[in-house]
């Protein structure tokens, strides 16, 4: 993904925006995409915070390192530990992989923006970032839906679990999750890419947020807004209803179990249910914050930034704390690394002493 960055002295920021805006509006008046069209966007980010933005830089950097480390660890242990071969860990590995790419789509660009006076991005890079941000967000929710179905089969039809959750079925479910997200992410991007952007080219967000970029279009974007809203609703409602239905059926099945079986069944769902609650709860909060006039633009951007990093940050923590098998696998893996490092150190000492 091509994300272009340029450094401009702070005194030239206003001139750059105004000059770009004047040229692009002139090009729009001549109905041409030549010299007057926007060729890049300026990402405003949180420039208005001044020196305080360095605090956010440190927090985001630490959070990003934890996201990469935690999710990479889950991918590694579920891929190479022979004890973690159940379908649940296959889906968890895919979710962690998506979380890594999802966070990488926006956070590195945000971090670089904290360190420069002005952050710019090419139009191609902007729409690529926008596409992957939407597509990976939908993919994550689709995989959570698949995991809810996996829990439904495991608890409500345990005798048929291995017959239903075969490897081809697992691959089919994951392919369906990716196909669903691609189908919903493409229409808003295609429609946005066909418009003329005549200025100003200042994106009032920390990345190429669809609604923020849409405000820069020279033409009517009411249809684009309806298409984007429709895709978002289909994504949220489809996955949300399927997850809710799965857990309603699971709840009914658990009510017929004994106390011991009920606790065991709930233990297998606890981590997934926690992640789902956080994911949809934070999405609802972001939706409300965007539509309540009491929040300043800076607060809305901070809320959106925290939302984009929250689920990838918490997923490995929740699953490693709530899942005993995964926790023990991580402990074994870390132990092997320590033993290997110790053996290597001893060999180096012996080699030097000789």
N, C-alpha and C positions, 0 to 999 in steps of 0.2 A: 504494500500500500504506500503510495507516494504522498508524503506529507511534507510540503516545502516550507521552510522557515527562513525569514529574512530579518536582519537587525536594522532598525532605523533609529536615529537619535531621537530622544523624547521630544525635543523642540519641533521636530518635523512631523509629529503624529497628526496634529490638526491640519497642517498643510497637505499631508498625504491623503487624508480622508476627503478634504474639501476639493482638492484637485481631481482626485479620482471621481468624486461625485459629479463635478461639473462636466468632465469629459464624457462620463458614461451617459448622463442625461442628454448631452448634445448628440451622442451616437444614437440614442433611442429616438430623438426627434427626427433624425434622418432615416430612421427605420433600418439601421444597419448593425451588423455584429462586428464591424471592423475595429478601427482604433478606439471607438467610444465605448466598447463593451467592457464589463468587469473581467479582469483576468485573474484576480485573486481576491480573497477575503481577509479582513483583519479580525482576528479573534480578540475581543475586548477582555475576556476573562474577568479577573478581579483586580484590574489595574487601579481602581479607585481606592483600594485598601492601603496603598502605599507600602510602607515597610512591614505592615502587619501580614502581608501576603507570604512573607518568608516563614511565618509560623505554620501556615497552611502547607507550604512547600515541604517542610520537615515532616509534618503529619502524613501528607500524601505519600511522600517517599518511603517512610517507614511502613505505611499501610500497603504500598505496592510491593515492597520486598516480602512482607508477610503473605500477601496474596500469591505471589510467584512461588515462594518456598512451601507454603502449606498445600496448595493445590498440586504442585509438582510432586510433593511427597506422596499424596494420595494416588496420583497417576502411577508413580513408580511402584509403590507397594501392592496396589491392586493388579498391576501388570505382571510382576515377577514373584509375588508370594503365592505358592501353590495352595495355600489354605484359603485364599480369597478368590474362589472361582465361581461363586454363585452369581446369578444374573444381577442381583442388587449391586454388587461391586463393579460389574461391567457398566451398568448405567451410571454409577457414581463416578467412575473413571471418565466417562464421556462428559458428565456435568462439570467436573473439575477442569477438563481440557477446555471446554467452552468458557468457563470463568476466567481462565488464563488469557485467552484471546480477547474476550470481552473487555477485561481491564486494560489490556495492552492497546486496545483500539483508541482509548481516550486519555488514560493517565499519563503516559510519556509526553504527549503533546501538551497537556496541562502543566506538567512539571517544567518543561522547557519554557513555557509561557511565563512562569513565575520568575525565571532568571533573565528574561529579556525585556527591553523597554516596549517592544511591540512584537506581536506574534502574527504572522501571516500564513495563509495556506492557499494552495492553488485550488481552482474550482474543481478539477478532477480529484485532487486529494480530499477536498471537502465532501464531495458526494460519495467517495469511497468510504471515508470515515463514517458518514451518515448511514450508508447502507449496512456496513458491518455492525455498527452500534445497534441498529434496529433488528437486524437479522439474528445476531447472537443473543440479544435480549429475549426474542421470541423463542429461539432454540432452547435457551435455558428453561423457560417455563414449559415448553413442550416435553423436555426430558423429565422435569418434575412430574408432569402428567403421566408419563410412561412409568416412572417409579411408583406413582400411586397405584397404577394398574398392577404392577408387579406385587405390591403389598396386598392388593385385593385378592389376587390369585393365591398368594402364599397363605393368607389367613382364611379365606372363605372356601378355597378348593385345594387344601394342602396335598391330598392324594393325587391330584392331577397336575401339580405344580411343575414337576420335571417334564411331563408330557407336553404341557402348554408352552413353558418357557425354554424351548429348545434354542440352540445357537442361531438357526435361521430366523426364528421369531424375534430374538433379541436384535439382530441386525436389521430386520424389517421395521421394528419399532423405532430404532434410532434413525434409520433412513427416512421414515415418516416424519419424525420430529424435524429433521433438517429440511425436508421438502416443504413441510408446512410453513416453516419460517421464511424460506426463500420465496414462496408464493405470496406471503403477506408483506415482505419487505420491498419487493420490486416495484409495485405500482406507485407508491409515493416518490421513490427515487426517480423513476422514469418520467413522471409528470414534472417533478422539480427540475430535472435536467433539460427539459424542453423550453424553459422560460428564458426571457432576456433579463439580465440583472444590470440595471442602468445606474445604480448607486443610490445612496451611499453604500459602501461595501463593508460596513462595520457590523460584525456578528456579535450581538450582546449576550454572549454565553462563553463558556470555557471550551466548548467544542462546537462542531457544526450541528447544532440542535435543529431539527426540521422546522419547528415553528419560528425559530429565530432567523433562519435563512430565508424562510418564506416571506418575511416582512420586507426583504430587499428586492423582491420581484417588481418589475415595472407594470405588470398586467394584473388583472383580476385573478385572485387565488382562492376564491370561494369553493370551487370544485376540488382543488387540491386539499383544502382543509377538510372537506367532507370525506374524501377518499382516505386521507390519513387517519381521521377519526374512526371511519368504518373499519379499517385494517386493525387499528388499536383495539377497538371493541371486540372484533372477532377473535383476536389473539387472547385478550384477557378473559372474555366470557367463555370461549370454547374450552380453554385449559382450566379455568376456574370451575366451571360447571362439572367437567369430567373429574377433576380432583375431589370436589365436594361430593359428587355422587359416589365415588369410590369409597370415601371415608364414611358416608352414611351407611352404605352396605356393610362396610367393615364394622362399624359401630353396632349395627343390628346383629351381626354374626357374633361379635364379642359379648353381647348381652346374654347370649345363650350358653356361654362357656362358664367353666368353673373359675374361681378366683385366681388360681395358679396359672391356668391357661390364658386368662384375660390379661394378667400382668405381663406374661411372656409376649403375648401378641402386641400389647401396647408398647413394650420395649423395642420391638422391631420397627414400629411406626414413629416413635417419638422424635428421632432426629429429622426425618423427612417432614413430619408435620410442623416442627419448629421452623425449618427452612422455608416451607411454604407460607407459614404465617408471617414471617419477617418479610419475605419477598412481596407478597400482595399487600401487606400492611404498609410498607414503605412506599409502594407504588401509589396507594391511595392517598398517603400524606403528601407526596409530591404533586399529585393531581389537584388536591385542595389548595396547596400553597401557590400554585400557578394561577388560581382563580380567586384568591382572596386579596383584596386591594391593600390590606394592612402590611403586607410583607414588602420590603424594599427589593429592587432588582438584585442587589448583592446577596441578600438572604436567600432569594429564590435560586440563584446560581449555586450558592454553597449547599443548599438542600439537594439540588440535582447532582452535584459532585459527590456528596456523601452517599446518595442513593446508588449512584453508578458503582461505587466501591464497596457498599455495605454487604451485599449478598456474596460476592466473591471472597470478601474478607472473612465472613462468618461461617461460610459453608465448611471449610476444613476444620475449624475450631469446633463446630457443633457435632460434626460426624465423628471426629476423633474423641470427643468427650463422651458422646452418647453411645458409641458403638464399641463394645469391648473387644471384639475380634480385630477391628481396625486399629484400635489403640495398642493392642499387644503386637500386631504386625509392625507398626511404626517403631515400637520399642525394640523389637528384634532387629529391625533394619538399622536403627541408630547404633545398637550394640555391635552389629557386625562391622559397621564403619569404624567404630572406636577400636575394636580388636585389630582390624586391618591396619589402622593408623599406628597402633602400638607396635605391631609386628614389624611394620615398615621402619619405624623409628629404631627398634632394636637392631634390625639388619644394618641400618645406616651407621649406628654406633659401632657395631662389630667390624664393619668395613673400614671405618676411620681408624679404629684401634689397631688393625692389622697393618 
